[in-house]
């Protein structure tokens, strides 16, 4: 990283720290300084974190207490994504407070590891969701043998433990020196000062963990989209009776199509909201001045928004929507009966 970019990052940090300590509020020279001041950033991030935690908490409760959803492995992948987004909400809260006060080093170290790990887990979770639908549609006879409950639990546990274990050493090594100098909890990638060897290892793993899942997501969803279009075309061109209308051609009924379309919308939204962040992260790793600081901040905010949007997309699935309503009605009735019996 050149001298000018280092100076720019230090000036920005001093501006944020000075404003947070003096609580001077928005500055007079435009939106950029108002955002950098920390007040606007903290307010938006705190609001967003509450929405993320509550909405994904509802999704988690629904999938845990609905027998119908637990019987379909598709919703196990939804649960995995919701759990990732739920934890993401707490990381967003910590980043919001980081824009106002100096966080303890221990909190920062844990938070930065969690932030990067959850970012990768979101990508891997979306890739697994896509791969599950791909196997279910293109290899229906192999699906019951490949996708089982114990196997999925093992895959989820291995993925979470593997990602966190992989990033702990790299993140601690890359974050320690920067924190001692600046006291900043969430530095931008271009601001991190680490040895070239550690940084090259970090970027290599980042490329593998970003690019490979993105290729899986792209390939599987292109094939799935073509399959759905072919099925729709056949259904329109054929005159069928009522029994064939519910299940015909490729063996897809309305419920299957609804679940497939919901998964496609989730994946497409994910790509639109996360791809700019992944791309800018890798570009700033190789060239710190290639992506402006404000542009990078926008890509991060966009990726955070995805965690709030996902629960809305889950509601497009009628089965999930109905199960959610039934679960909370049942919980409400249970609570009412308990109160009545106690009184």
Secondary structure, DSSP 8 states (H G I E B T S, - for coil): --HHHHHHHHHHHHHHHHHHHHT--S-SS-HHHHHHTSHHHHHHHHHHHHHHHHHHHHHHHHHHH-HHHHTSTHHHHHHHHHHHHHHHHHHHHHHHHHTTS---HHHHHHHHHHHHHHHHHHHHHHHHHHHHHHHHHH-HHHHHHHS-HHHHHHHHHHHHHHHHHHHHHHHHHHHHHHHHHH--SS--GGG----HHHHHHHHHHHHHHHHHHHHHHHHHHHHHHHHHHHHHHHHHHS---HHHHHSBTTTB-HHHHHHHHHHHHHHHHHHHHHHHHHHHHHHHHH-TTSS-HHHHHHHHHHHHHHHHHHHHHHTTSHHHHHHHHHHHHHHHHHHHHHHHHH-
